[in-house]
Every structure is written in C-alpha cells, then in structure tokens.
Amino acid sequence: MSVLTSEAVVLRTWPLREADLIVSFFTRDYGRMKGVAKSALKSRKRFGGALEPMTVARAWFAEKPGQELVRLDQLEILRSPLAAPVDHVRMAVLSFYAELLDEALPEHDPQETVFRLLVSVLEQTTAVPSDFVQPQFSGSWMALTYFSLWMTRLLGLLPDVAHCTACGEALRTGEIWFQTYGDGLFCAVHRGSGANALSADSWQLAQRMLRAPVAAFAGEQWPRRRGTDLRRFTLQSLERHLERKLRTAEALGRLGG
C-alpha cells in the first residue's frame, strides 16, 4: 500500500456508516480521487473543519492496488471557504464548482491546468472587497463566468469564439448566436432555428477572459446580470457533454444568475 500526499480540494462527502464518510476530492498531482475517511465525524485532529466542500487542503491518503476507494488519512486546511462571509450566491457558486468537477473529471487522471483554474477562481469567489454592500455585486458572478468558460474550453467543447463554427468566417458584433445542440458560436447565416443571441459585451468578455487570468477582472463592476447569456451558453455546452442537468445550475438560476 502506497501512502501519498498532495494539495487537494474537497468536492463532496457522503455518509458511509456511523462516523465514516466517503469523500470525493480533487488533487493537484493525482486528479480526482474518492476515498473513505474513517471516523471523520469524530476526529477533529485529522479532519476538523476540512471536509467542507471547496476547502483547499493538504491531503494524505493511502492507495491499495485493486481497491476503488483510497484511505483518506488526514486533511490539513490551507484555505477554507468559511473564512469569508457566506451568502446564498457564494454557496451556490461553490456548489456548482464541486458538482461540475465531480461529474466531468475522470478519476485518477491528473488535471494540473484544471486544478490551477479552480484555485484561482476560489480566491476570487471568496474575496470580499472593502466596499462590499450587496451579494449581487459579488465577485462570485465574475468567477463563475470565468470558470464556466474555461471549463468549456479545457473539456474541448469551445471552438474559436472569434469565428463561426459552421463557415469559419469572422464573427461581427451584434450578429453572434449559440445553439442548444451545437458547440461554438455561429454567424447570422448559420445560426439555425431556435438560436440565442450572445450580446456584444459577453462576446468581448469571453475573448478577454480567454487571454487573461481571473485576477485581471477583479476590479470590474459585476452585477449579477452581467454575462448571463455567456453563462447560459457555456452551461448548455457543459450539460450536453455530461448528458444531464446540473442541479446547482438550477439554484443559480433562481438567484438570477
């Protein structure tokens, strides 16, 4: 049995028996893992507070050949989502990250780029500006937009956003569309029936986000309605790939995002 350690982010937990939990966690070095945390509900020394979804921690776990679940021995908190004020928007966004990663990533497949993306958006999601007044202006909406767009790209579901997927012609502001059953963006000629328009602001935003780190957008005003159509576009692509609806996306929709 090999004992491993890696920086990790907790995704979800399920009760197993008595005080034990099954934990899905995403590691920097080994990809998404699933393991048993024995006596997790009793041991404050090994797991105290570290099993909240989206907690960044140093994980120690043992892997035995032939066994599907690893043995999760200890989590040491590096960054907790509970360190910042909690509101409905933040909780919904953090839950969306967890559900999407748990559903989209294969087990035991290192995804260094996705891990770095997650850590960077978590910093923005839990950041609270000094002039913070209302949750709808929270950086959570910006981080959610950035994460959804980049996950669509990293999963191979996002063709060049500057050109029509069908004909390859350069797209023009005010004439950009996305379809329910097709990846990429389309010109007015090839938009098809039932297509949705992507606003000029969202199109320009997508191009900027694909060229810059998430921190570059931290100083911008982000009312919850900004980028709504861009998030709808990426969500359609992600759910089409997963072949299922994301429950957390429904919660975000009810919050106006």
C-alpha positions in Angstrom: 0.0 0.0 0.0 1.5 3.3 -1.1 1.0 6.5 1.1 0.6 9.6 -1.0 0.2 13.4 -0.3 -0.9 16.2 -2.5 -2.6 19.6 -2.4 -6.3 18.9 -2.8 -9.8 20.5 -2.9 -12.7 18.7 -1.3 -15.7 18.3 -3.6 -18.4 16.3 -1.9 -18.9 13.9 1.0 -21.4 11.1 1.7 -22.1 9.2 4.9 -20.9 5.6 4.9 -21.6 4.2 8.3 -21.6 5.6 11.8 -18.9 8.3 11.8 -17.3 7.3 8.4 -17.6 9.4 5.3 -16.9 8.8 1.6 -15.0 11.9 0.3 -14.6 13.0 -3.3 -11.5 15.2 -3.6 -9.6 16.7 -6.4 -5.8 16.6 -6.1 -3.2 18.6 -7.9 -0.9 15.6 -8.5 -3.2 12.6 -9.0 -6.5 14.0 -10.2 -9.9 13.3 -8.8 -10.0 10.7 -6.1 -12.6 9.1 -3.9 -11.8 7.7 -0.5 -13.0 6.6 2.9 -12.4 8.9 5.8 -12.8 6.7 8.9 -14.2 8.3 12.0 -14.3 11.6 10.1 -17.3 12.9 12.1 -15.4 12.3 15.4 -11.8 13.1 14.6 -11.2 16.9 14.9 -7.5 16.3 14.8 -7.4 14.7 11.4 -10.4 16.3 9.7 -11.7 19.1 11.8 -13.4 21.6 9.6 -11.6 20.4 6.5 -14.4 18.4 4.9 -16.5 21.4 3.8 -16.8 21.5 0.0 -14.3 23.7 -1.7 -11.8 23.6 1.2 -8.2 23.7 -0.1 -6.1 21.3 1.9 -3.0 19.2 2.1 -4.3 15.6 1.8 -2.6 12.4 3.0 -4.1 9.1 1.6 -3.2 5.5 1.0 -3.9 3.7 -2.2 -4.1 -0.1 -2.4 -4.0 -1.9 -5.8 -7.3 -3.3 -6.8 -9.4 -1.2 -4.5 -11.6 1.6 -5.9 -11.6 3.8 -2.8 -8.4 5.1 -1.2 -8.0 5.5 2.5 -8.1 9.2 3.4 -6.0 9.7 6.5 -5.7 13.4 7.1 -6.6 16.8 5.7 -4.7 20.0 6.7 -6.6 23.1 5.8 -4.8 25.6 3.5 -7.8 27.8 2.7 -11.4 27.5 3.8 -14.5 28.9 2.1 -15.8 29.6 5.5 -13.1 32.1 6.1 -15.2 34.7 4.2 -18.8 35.8 4.9 -21.2 33.3 3.5 -24.2 34.3 1.4 -26.6 32.4 -0.9 -24.7 33.4 -4.1 -21.3 32.3 -2.8 -22.7 29.0 -1.6 -24.5 28.3 -4.9 -21.3 29.1 -6.9 -19.1 27.0 -4.7 -21.6 24.1 -5.0 -21.6 24.5 -8.8 -17.8 24.1 -8.9 -18.0 21.0 -6.9 -20.8 19.3 -8.9 -19.3 20.1 -12.2 -15.8 18.8 -11.3 -17.2 15.7 -9.7 -19.2 14.9 -12.7 -16.9 16.0 -15.5 -13.4 14.8 -14.4 -12.4 11.1 -14.6 -10.9 9.5 -11.5 -7.1 9.1 -11.2 -6.4 11.5 -14.2 -4.1 14.4 -13.3 -5.5 17.7 -14.5 -3.0 20.3 -13.5 -4.5 23.1 -15.6 -8.0 22.5 -14.2 -6.6 22.4 -10.7 -4.9 25.8 -11.1 -8.1 27.2 -12.6 -10.1 26.1 -9.6 -7.7 27.5 -7.1 -7.6 30.9 -8.9 -11.4 31.2 -9.1 -11.8 30.1 -5.5 -9.7 33.1 -4.4 -12.0 35.5 -6.3 -15.2 33.7 -5.2 -14.4 34.1 -1.5 -12.8 37.5 -1.8 -14.8 40.4 -0.2 -14.0 43.9 -1.5 -13.8 46.7 1.1 -16.9 48.4 -0.5 -18.9 45.2 -0.5 -22.6 46.0 0.0 -24.8 43.6 -1.8 -24.3 39.9 -2.8 -25.5 40.6 -6.4 -22.3 42.6 -6.9 -20.1 39.9 -5.5 -17.1 38.7 -7.4 -18.7 35.3 -7.3 -20.6 36.1 -10.5 -17.3 37.0 -12.3 -15.5 34.0 -11.0 -18.4 31.7 -12.1 -18.4 33.2 -15.6 -14.6 32.7 -15.9 -14.7 29.2 -14.5 -17.6 28.0 -16.8 -15.9 29.5 -19.9 -12.6 27.9 -19.2 -14.0 24.5 -18.2 -15.8 24.5 -21.5 -12.5 25.2 -23.2 -10.5 22.7 -21.2 -13.1 19.9 -21.9 -12.7 20.5 -25.6 -16.2 22.0 -26.1 -15.3 25.5 -27.1 -14.2 26.2 -30.7 -12.6 29.5 -31.7 -15.0 32.2 -30.3 -13.9 34.7 -32.9 -15.1 32.7 -35.9 -18.3 31.0 -36.9 -18.1 27.3 -36.2 -20.0 26.4 -39.4 -18.3 28.5 -42.0 -15.1 29.9 -40.3 -16.0 33.5 -41.1 -15.0 36.2 -38.6 -17.9 37.0 -36.3 -19.3 40.5 -36.1 -20.7 42.3 -33.0 -24.5 42.1 -32.9 -24.6 39.0 -35.2 -23.4 36.3 -32.9 -25.5 33.3 -31.9 -25.3 30.0 -30.0 -27.4 26.9 -30.4 -28.9 24.4 -27.9 -27.5 21.4 -29.7 -24.2 22.6 -31.2 -20.9 23.7 -29.8 -19.3 27.0 -30.6 -20.7 30.3 -31.9 -22.4 31.0 -35.2 -23.0 33.8 -37.6 -26.4 35.1 -38.6 -26.4 32.9 -41.8 -25.7 29.6 -39.9 -27.3 30.3 -36.6 -30.1 27.8 -37.2 -33.6 27.8 -35.8 -34.1 28.4 -32.1 -30.7 30.0 -31.7 -29.9 32.5 -28.9 -28.1 35.8 -29.4 -24.9 36.5 -27.5 -24.5 40.1 -26.5 -21.6 42.2 -27.7 -20.4 42.7 -24.1 -20.5 39.0 -23.4 -18.7 38.2 -26.7 -15.9 40.7 -25.9 -15.8 39.5 -22.4 -15.3 35.9 -23.5 -12.4 36.9 -25.7 -10.7 38.8 -22.9 -11.2 36.0 -20.4 -9.5 33.5 -22.7 -6.5 35.7 -22.8 -6.1 36.9 -19.2 -6.0 35.5 -15.6 -9.2 35.7 -13.5 -7.5 38.2 -11.2 -7.4 40.7 -14.0 -11.2 41.1 -13.8 -11.4 41.5 -10.0 -11.6 45.3 -10.1 -14.6 45.4 -12.5 -18.2 46.0 -11.6 -20.1 42.7 -11.8 -23.8 43.0 -11.3 -25.4 39.5 -11.4 -26.9 40.1 -14.8 -23.6 40.7 -16.5 -22.6 37.8 -18.6 -25.8 35.9 -18.0 -26.1 34.9 -21.7 -22.4 33.8 -21.7 -23.0 31.6 -18.7 -26.1 30.1 -20.4 -24.0 29.4 -23.5 -21.3 27.6 -21.5 -23.8 25.8 -19.3 -25.6 24.3 -22.4 -22.3 23.0 -23.7 -21.3 21.5 -20.3 -24.7 19.8 -19.7 -24.7 18.5 -23.3 -21.3 16.9 -22.7 -22.4 15.5 -19.3 -25.7 14.3 -20.8 -27.5 15.6 -17.6 -28.7 18.7 -16.0 -26.7 20.2 -13.1 -28.8 20.7 -10.0 -26.6 23.6 -8.8 -27.2 25.4 -12.1 -30.9 25.5 -11.3 -30.2 27.1 -7.9 -28.0 29.7 -9.6 -30.9 30.4 -12.0 -33.2 31.0 -9.1 -30.8 33.6 -7.7 -30.9 35.5 -11.0 -27.5 34.3 -12.4 
